[in-house]
Amino acid sequence: MDMISNLALGFGVALTIKNLGLCFLGCMIGTLIGVLPGVGPIATIAMLLPITFGLDPVGALIMLAGIYYGAQYGGSTTAILVNIPGEATSIVTVLDGHQMARNGRAGAALGIAAIGSFFAGSVATLVIAALAAPLTRVALLFGPAEYFSLMVMGLIFAVVLARGSVIKAIAMVLAGLMLSTVGQDLETGADRMTFSWPELSDGIDFTTIAMGMFGFAEILRNLESPETRDVLKSKIGSLLPNWEEMKRSVMPILRGTGLGAGLGILPGNGAVLGPFASYTLEKKIAKDPSRFGKGAIEGVAGPESANNAGAQTSFIPLLTLGIPPNAVMALMVGAMTIHGIVPGPQVMEKRPDLFWGMIASMWIGNLMLLIINLPMIGIWVKLLKVPYRMLFPSILMFCCIGIYSVNNNPFDVMITAFFGLVGYAFIKMGFEVAPLLLGFVLGKLMEEYLRRSILMSRGDWSVFVDFVNRPISAFLIAIAVLMLIISFLPAITKKRDTVFVE
Amino acid sequence: MQDGNATSAGEETRGLVKSPQDMFAGLFIIAFGLACLWASSNLSGGRGANLGPGSFPRGLSFLLMGIGGIIVLQALTVIGPRLEAWSIRGPIFVLGSVLIFAATIRGTTLNIPGIGRTDLLPPLGLIVAGPLTLIVASLAADERNWIQTLIFSAAMTAFCILLFKVALRLPIPVAPWAGW
């Protein structure tokens, strides 16, 4: 079995003392920052990127993956103990998780979230290991036209799945693509839209956009709404769910894992749907749906498993096709590029140690999270009580040092402040910024593939929808168009609203 | 398709612009598209099958203007949220503190045409930039406690120096005037 030997290679890499330590450290600080209210996974990863700069690529990626899971986990803890969802995927956890906490079952909610996530993470690791090789082979069949169409589809998916207006999300994607063209043109070397600023000729650094629009703009928004932090005052209680709760949770965990893993593979942020789908499903098939929203453990177990499974399988489009499906993965691309790795099908062949080492460390990371999270919950609760007026200057400081360290250039810090202002303006205009970041990361590749496709087809623009000669490309475009049309149908629009409002 | 108060605003009658927020957003996108079209106007569009450096940005500009137009049309027909008020203090102190960090960490040198390079600020390093950033940022919060802020910014700066300079060995200047 290829998969077994590959995983063995991976565990060989991941189980060295150094990499285990990095994985542990990543999980620790990922949770530490992720648990802070108002700091989601995107901001957490953006903030912690610089601490991986000094490491070798394998170590850096292992640590980053750890930070990612840690941030996800931390978000769930915040959702259960404080009535604040750190990000879209833990909105559902708040519904029943916080109610459980109010009913004195906070420990059980945290426990089942951890157990469900661990199980889901283990399954998802196997899914990645099993699917990576065949999908990579498929990816090698792709020419420039197919890649371009795939990215169009991914962006359309991201637009359809974003919160708020579809049209506005499209505008954000286009703005992101536009920003990616700033700097020297790869083919001709012409300076594009740099206004003769030498600092801009290398292009805009993705960390400046990410931290400005996510980190800084988020702080500005949080400062406006007076803090209503409802930290749990009562005791957390035993972390182990009782027998009755365990029995109730088994099936939701299994179903949630399946749903989350499946949706996470989709390009274009399918993972965000997992928790919603799982919650809706559990509520629908429950004997007594009225328990939901009042502290039903199924409403924590299912979505939390789906969340973690999706978080992990969303690595698949990145690792096999080199296409990040969401903003967090877009950050991972940036991190890989800093270490000189271009994500895509070639990584598995050229750097099997890195590829399989990272996959193995995903499982180890999940195990570590189970071990560190449960006993250390007391510390996380204390962290939740840090007042925001001390929190946000510290976040700002970390961001400043982080951005400065990317290129050791203060100019980047100024650009980030500018993007912070732009991000704040976007919030005020009702724009969601996640699609912009995705467009920005895909922009350079998209343009390159577009130009190559047109060159190869001798100027024939129908190459992308040529069902006879390029069926894969045409099929991908067809799906994208279909998704877009469906999203504008009034019935779906209404449903979409309720899904994201609920 | 709108969020939040969109539905609750349904009963009241509005003038020509049904959704001020969307109106503003649409006009902004159109303006952005126009600005990019202007900024990329000096770039070659290539010929035939050979797309030039200007093709992609220009194509995007037109798409942006088109989408912006749709958003404007939507703002004229569908009732949506009003424009939210902008706060002044938050952006000034938060972004100001970031700019202060950028200006002080390695000093600022301006290249003024005719005069040449002029040192505006000497390199001050993290030991000065850190507390300054933290104190200015703290001014953005509603509550204020000077003693707490001072102690906190000193402690946080020390922590950052230990973490980033001593433990992680990032090449960030801490006290360049003292050679560190």
HADDOCK unambig.tbl for C-alpha pairs under 7 A between the chains (distance, minus, plus):
assign (segid A and resid 51 and name CA) (segid B and resid 168 and name CA) 6.73 0.50 0.50
assign (segid A and resid 164 and name CA) (segid B and resid 1 and name CA) 6.21 0.50 0.50
assign (segid A and resid 164 and name CA) (segid B and resid 2 and name CA) 6.21 0.50 0.50
assign (segid A and resid 164 and name CA) (segid B and resid 3 and name CA) 6.23 0.50 0.50
assign (segid A and resid 165 and name CA) (segid B and resid 1 and name CA) 5.26 0.50 0.50
assign (segid A and resid 165 and name CA) (segid B and resid 2 and name CA) 6.32 0.50 0.50
assign (segid A and resid 167 and name CA) (segid B and resid 67 and name CA) 6.97 0.50 0.50
assign (segid A and resid 167 and name CA) (segid B and resid 71 and name CA) 6.98 0.50 0.50
assign (segid A and resid 171 and name CA) (segid B and resid 64 and name CA) 6.27 0.50 0.50
assign (segid A and resid 171 and name CA) (segid B and resid 67 and name CA) 6.24 0.50 0.50
assign (segid A and resid 174 and name CA) (segid B and resid 60 and name CA) 6.51 0.50 0.50
assign (segid A and resid 174 and name CA) (segid B and resid 64 and name CA) 6.44 0.50 0.50
assign (segid A and resid 178 and name CA) (segid B and resid 57 and name CA) 6.11 0.50 0.50
assign (segid A and resid 178 and name CA) (segid B and resid 60 and name CA) 6.51 0.50 0.50
assign (segid A and resid 181 and name CA) (segid B and resid 57 and name CA) 6.75 0.50 0.50
assign (segid A and resid 185 and name CA) (segid B and resid 53 and name CA) 6.07 0.50 0.50
assign (segid A and resid 192 and name CA) (segid B and resid 40 and name CA) 6.65 0.50 0.50
assign (segid A and resid 193 and name CA) (segid B and resid 39 and name CA) 5.38 0.50 0.50
assign (segid A and resid 193 and name CA) (segid B and resid 40 and name CA) 5.92 0.50 0.50
assign (segid A and resid 220 and name CA) (segid B and resid 90 and name CA) 5.85 0.50 0.50
assign (segid A and resid 220 and name CA) (segid B and resid 91 and name CA) 6.43 0.50 0.50
assign (segid A and resid 223 and name CA) (segid B and resid 90 and name CA) 6.71 0.50 0.50
assign (segid A and resid 223 and name CA) (segid B and resid 141 and name CA) 6.81 0.50 0.50
assign (segid A and resid 389 and name CA) (segid B and resid 138 and name CA) 6.48 0.50 0.50
assign (segid A and resid 389 and name CA) (segid B and resid 141 and name CA) 5.76 0.50 0.50
assign (segid A and resid 393 and name CA) (segid B and resid 134 and name CA) 5.31 0.50 0.50
assign (segid A and resid 393 and name CA) (segid B and resid 137 and name CA) 5.50 0.50 0.50
assign (segid A and resid 393 and name CA) (segid B and resid 138 and name CA) 6.14 0.50 0.50
assign (segid A and resid 397 and name CA) (segid B and resid 134 and name CA) 6.91 0.50 0.50
assign (segid A and resid 400 and name CA) (segid B and resid 98 and name CA) 6.70 0.50 0.50
assign (segid A and resid 405 and name CA) (segid B and resid 170 and name CA) 6.98 0.50 0.50
assign (segid A and resid 405 and name CA) (segid B and resid 172 and name CA) 6.97 0.50 0.50
assign (segid A and resid 410 and name CA) (segid B and resid 102 and name CA) 4.81 0.50 0.50
assign (segid A and resid 411 and name CA) (segid B and resid 102 and name CA) 6.88 0.50 0.50
assign (segid A and resid 413 and name CA) (segid B and resid 102 and name CA) 5.63 0.50 0.50
assign (segid A and resid 414 and name CA) (segid B and resid 99 and name CA) 5.74 0.50 0.50
assign (segid A and resid 414 and name CA) (segid B and resid 102 and name CA) 6.15 0.50 0.50
assign (segid A and resid 417 and name CA) (segid B and resid 95 and name CA) 5.47 0.50 0.50
assign (segid A and resid 417 and name CA) (segid B and resid 98 and name CA) 6.31 0.50 0.50
assign (segid A and resid 417 and name CA) (segid B and resid 99 and name CA) 6.82 0.50 0.50
assign (segid A and resid 428 and name CA) (segid B and resid 84 and name CA) 6.15 0.50 0.50
assign (segid A and resid 429 and name CA) (segid B and resid 21 and name CA) 5.52 0.50 0.50
assign (segid A and resid 429 and name CA) (segid B and resid 22 and name CA) 6.81 0.50 0.50
assign (segid A and resid 429 and name CA) (segid B and resid 24 and name CA) 6.84 0.50 0.50
assign (segid A and resid 429 and name CA) (segid B and resid 25 and name CA) 5.30 0.50 0.50
assign (segid A and resid 447 and name CA) (segid B and resid 56 and name CA) 6.69 0.50 0.50
assign (segid A and resid 451 and name CA) (segid B and resid 51 and name CA) 5.86 0.50 0.50
assign (segid A and resid 454 and name CA) (segid B and resid 49 and name CA) 5.65 0.50 0.50
assign (segid A and resid 455 and name CA) (segid B and resid 49 and name CA) 4.84 0.50 0.50
assign (segid A and resid 455 and name CA) (segid B and resid 50 and name CA) 5.62 0.50 0.50
assign (segid A and resid 458 and name CA) (segid B and resid 49 and name CA) 4.93 0.50 0.50
assign (segid A and resid 459 and name CA) (segid B and resid 48 and name CA) 5.76 0.50 0.50
assign (segid A and resid 459 and name CA) (segid B and resid 49 and name CA) 3.69 0.50 0.50
assign (segid A and resid 493 and name CA) (segid B and resid 1 and name CA) 6.51 0.50 0.50
assign (segid A and resid 497 and name CA) (segid B and resid 1 and name CA) 6.79 0.50 0.50
